[in-house]
Amino acid sequence: MESEMSPKAKAEYNLGDAEADQGIGQIDHVKVSLSTSYPIYEQSLELEKFSFIGSLATAASLAELASMFPTAGGQYHFISKMAPLHIVKGLSWVVGWITTFGWIAVAASAPFLSGTMIQGLLVLNYDNYAFQRWHGTLIYWAILVISAIVNIQGSRVLPVVENLSLGFHVVAFIIVFVVICVVSPTKHVPEFVFVDTINNAGEIMVSLGVWVCSLAAMSLLDTMQLFTCAKR
């Protein structure tokens, strides 16, 4: 089944934004992995394999559906076109609300993370800055308002902004990577990075550690949402 996109729809689809969203999804997964006891136990490698394969399967499925039905909507559009007629309304309702909650969660969590990062930079660069939680809340709302204004009033320039965003992601990654490698005062041997493990959690059971590590695999759900954003 083939479907052609209208010129207006093509203008709203942007390769740069899609690539940046997918990259952010994978970086987010690594962030969760490294912030838990994930690297401690060898059993956790199975969770990494599961998450990697699941992410690829999700991306492939969404890519196939998007190629068949190129729409600016979400999975509820796919359901409305492919589900059996006697259950299509119910499934569209359920999937639509699940997708909506996913969008709300991303819209709430991403600005909050950005706000805390800005506060972290303030703490790092200004010794006289007094960290207050309400500062982060105000920054959070400022980011939300700015994002809303850009998406509502600047829809015509969004493709250009998204291309610039892709270039910024690539260039910034290279700059940060090179700077860390060059100016880092401590250089570890490869065995320390890829072989050795450090357990700072104390006497913890392996089974409990694996369950804690499963948080990283569960970040697959967040990656699925970011793949959805890339599709759109």
C-alpha positions as CSV (number, residue, x, y, z in Angstrom):
1,M,0.0,0.0,0.0
2,E,1.4,3.3,-1.0
3,S,0.5,6.8,0.0
4,E,1.8,10.1,-1.2
5,M,2.3,13.1,1.0
6,S,0.9,16.5,0.1
7,P,3.5,19.4,-0.4
8,K,2.2,20.9,2.9
9,A,2.7,17.6,4.8
10,K,6.2,17.2,3.2
11,A,7.2,20.6,4.5
12,E,6.2,19.5,8.1
13,Y,8.4,16.4,7.9
14,N,12.0,17.1,8.6
15,L,14.9,14.6,8.4
16,G,17.0,16.7,10.7
17,D,14.5,16.6,13.5
18,A,13.9,12.9,13.1
19,E,17.6,12.1,13.3
20,A,18.1,14.3,16.3
21,D,15.1,12.8,18.1
22,Q,16.4,9.3,17.5
23,G,19.8,10.2,18.8
24,I,18.4,11.8,21.9
25,G,16.4,8.6,22.5
26,Q,19.5,6.4,22.5
27,I,21.4,8.9,24.6
28,D,18.6,8.9,27.1
29,H,18.7,5.1,27.3
30,V,22.5,5.3,28.1
31,K,21.9,8.0,30.7
32,V,19.5,5.7,32.6
33,S,21.9,2.8,32.2
34,L,24.8,4.6,33.7
35,S,22.9,6.2,36.5
36,T,21.9,2.9,38.1
37,S,23.9,-0.2,39.2
38,Y,23.5,-1.4,35.6
39,P,27.2,-2.0,34.8
40,I,27.8,-4.0,38.0
41,Y,26.5,-7.4,37.1
42,E,27.2,-9.5,34.0
43,Q,23.5,-10.5,33.9
44,S,22.6,-7.0,33.1
45,L,24.1,-7.4,29.6
46,E,21.0,-9.5,28.7
47,L,18.8,-6.5,29.6
48,E,20.9,-4.3,27.3
49,K,20.4,-6.8,24.5
50,F,16.7,-6.8,25.1
51,S,16.5,-3.0,25.1
52,F,18.6,-2.7,22.0
53,I,16.6,-5.3,20.0
54,G,13.3,-3.9,21.3
55,S,14.3,-0.3,20.2
56,L,15.2,-1.5,16.7
57,A,12.0,-3.5,16.4
58,T,9.9,-0.5,17.5
59,A,11.7,1.8,15.1
60,A,11.2,-0.7,12.2
61,S,7.5,-1.1,12.9
62,L,6.9,2.6,13.1
63,A,8.9,3.2,10.0
64,E,6.8,0.6,8.0
65,L,3.5,2.1,9.3
66,A,4.7,5.7,8.6
67,S,5.7,4.8,5.0
68,M,2.2,3.3,4.4
69,F,0.3,6.1,6.1
70,P,2.4,9.3,6.2
71,T,0.4,11.4,8.6
72,A,1.2,14.1,11.2
73,G,-0.8,12.1,13.8
74,G,0.2,9.2,16.0
75,Q,-0.5,5.6,16.3
76,Y,-4.2,6.2,16.6
77,H,-4.2,7.0,12.9
78,F,-2.7,3.7,12.2
79,I,-5.3,2.0,14.3
80,S,-8.1,3.7,12.6
81,K,-6.9,2.5,9.2
82,M,-5.8,-1.0,10.0
83,A,-7.9,-2.3,12.9
84,P,-11.0,-4.4,12.4
85,L,-14.1,-2.3,12.0
86,H,-16.0,-3.7,15.0
87,I,-13.2,-2.7,17.4
88,V,-11.6,0.3,15.6
89,K,-13.4,3.0,17.7
90,G,-12.5,1.4,21.0
91,L,-8.9,0.8,20.1
92,S,-8.5,4.3,18.6
93,W,-9.8,5.8,21.9
94,V,-7.4,3.7,24.0
95,V,-4.3,4.3,21.8
96,G,-5.1,7.9,21.4
97,W,-5.2,8.5,25.2
98,I,-2.0,6.4,25.7
99,T,-0.2,8.6,23.1
100,T,-1.6,11.7,24.7
101,F,-0.3,10.8,28.1
102,G,3.1,10.0,26.5
103,W,3.2,13.5,25.0
104,I,2.2,15.1,28.3
105,A,4.9,13.1,30.1
106,V,7.6,14.2,27.6
107,A,6.4,17.8,27.6
108,A,6.6,17.8,31.4
109,S,9.9,15.9,31.9
110,A,12.1,17.5,29.2
111,P,11.7,21.1,30.3
112,F,12.2,20.0,34.0
113,L,15.4,18.3,33.0
114,S,16.5,21.4,31.1
115,G,15.7,23.6,34.0
116,T,17.8,21.6,36.4
117,M,20.7,21.5,33.9
118,I,20.6,25.3,33.7
119,Q,20.6,25.5,37.5
120,G,23.6,23.1,37.5
121,L,25.5,25.4,35.2
122,L,24.7,28.4,37.5
123,V,26.0,26.5,40.5
124,L,29.1,25.4,38.6
125,N,30.0,28.9,37.3
126,Y,28.8,31.3,40.1
127,D,30.0,30.7,43.6
128,N,27.5,33.1,45.1
129,Y,24.4,31.5,43.5
130,A,22.1,30.1,46.1
131,F,20.3,27.0,44.8
132,Q,16.5,27.2,45.3
133,R,14.0,24.7,44.1
134,W,11.5,27.4,43.1
135,H,14.2,28.8,40.7
136,G,14.0,25.5,38.8
137,T,10.2,25.7,38.7
138,L,10.3,29.2,37.2
139,I,12.9,28.1,34.6
140,Y,10.7,25.1,33.9
141,W,7.7,27.3,33.1
142,A,9.8,29.7,31.1
143,I,11.0,26.8,28.9
144,L,7.4,25.6,28.4
145,V,6.1,29.1,27.5
146,I,8.9,29.7,25.0
147,S,8.4,26.3,23.4
148,A,4.7,26.9,23.0
149,I,5.3,30.3,21.4
150,V,7.8,28.9,19.0
151,N,5.6,26.0,18.0
152,I,2.5,28.1,17.6
153,Q,3.9,31.3,16.1
154,G,7.0,30.0,14.4
155,S,5.6,26.9,12.6
156,R,6.8,28.2,9.2
157,V,10.4,28.4,10.3
158,L,10.4,25.1,12.3
159,P,12.0,23.1,9.4
160,V,15.0,25.5,9.4
161,V,15.2,25.4,13.2
162,E,15.1,21.6,13.1
163,N,17.9,21.4,10.6
164,L,20.0,23.8,12.7
165,S,19.2,21.6,15.7
166,L,20.6,18.5,13.9
167,G,23.8,20.4,13.0
168,F,24.1,21.6,16.6
169,H,23.7,18.1,18.0
170,V,26.4,16.7,15.8
171,V,28.9,19.5,16.3
172,A,28.2,19.8,20.0
173,F,28.7,16.0,20.5
174,I,32.1,16.2,18.7
175,I,33.2,19.2,20.7
176,V,32.3,17.7,24.0
177,F,33.8,14.4,23.2
178,V,37.1,15.9,22.1
179,V,37.3,18.3,25.0
180,I,36.7,15.5,27.6
181,C,39.3,13.3,26.0
182,V,41.9,16.1,25.8
183,V,41.5,18.0,29.1
184,S,40.5,15.1,31.4
185,P,43.2,15.0,34.1
186,T,42.8,11.3,34.6
187,K,43.4,8.7,31.9
188,H,42.3,5.1,32.7
189,V,43.5,2.0,31.1
190,P,41.1,0.1,28.8
191,E,40.6,-2.6,31.4
192,F,39.2,-0.1,33.9
193,V,36.7,1.1,31.3
194,F,35.5,-2.1,29.7
195,V,36.3,-4.9,32.1
196,D,36.5,-3.8,35.8
197,T,33.4,-3.1,37.8
198,I,33.0,-1.1,41.0
199,N,30.2,-1.9,43.4
200,N,29.5,1.2,45.6
201,A,26.1,-0.2,46.7
202,G,27.6,-2.3,49.5
203,E,26.4,-5.8,50.3
204,I,23.6,-6.0,47.7
205,M,22.0,-9.2,46.4
206,V,22.6,-9.9,42.7
207,S,18.9,-10.5,42.1
208,L,18.1,-7.1,43.6
209,G,20.8,-5.5,41.6
210,V,19.4,-7.0,38.4
211,W,15.9,-5.7,39.2
212,V,17.3,-2.2,39.8
213,C,19.2,-2.5,36.5
214,S,15.9,-3.3,34.7
215,L,15.1,0.4,35.0
216,A,17.5,0.9,32.2
217,A,15.7,-1.7,30.1
218,M,12.4,0.0,30.9
219,S,13.8,3.2,29.4
220,L,13.0,1.4,26.2
221,L,9.4,2.8,26.7
222,D,10.8,6.3,26.7
223,T,12.8,5.5,23.6
224,M,9.7,4.3,22.0
225,Q,8.1,7.6,22.6
226,L,11.1,9.4,21.1
227,F,10.9,7.2,18.0
228,T,7.3,8.2,17.7
229,C,8.4,11.9,17.9
230,A,10.9,11.2,15.1
231,K,8.2,9.5,13.0
232,R,6.0,12.6,13.3
